[in-house]
């Protein structure tokens, strides 16, 4: 059974990316990204 594009999009977790106000659009995956949190005490 073949899936339609709408069905495939519904089965994919997507998220919206914005960095410093720059809209990078909707993504379904990312690789090689990291964030370091060093909270001030």
N, C-alpha and C positions, 0 to 999 in steps of 0.2 A: 504494500500500500504506500503510495507516494504522499508526502506531506506538502501542503501548500505553504507559501511564504508566510502567510499570516499565522499558521499553526506553528511553524518553526520559530517565529519571533516570540510567540506566546510561551514557548518552552525554554526560552533563553533569558537568564537573569541579565538585565541591562541596567546601567547606572550612568548618571550624568556627571561629567567632569568639568570643573572650572578651577583655574589656578590664577590667583591674584586678579580676578575679574576677567580673565581671558577664557572664553567659552571654547572648550575642546570637544564638545558634542557628547553624543551618547555612545557608550562603549559596552561591549559584551565581555571583554576580558582584558587583562593587562599582565605584563610579565616584566620582571626586573625592576619594579618600582619598590622603594623603601622609604620609610619615614622614621626619623629619630626624634623622640620627645625627650627634651632635657628641661623639665620644669624648674623654674627658679624657686628657691626656698627662702 
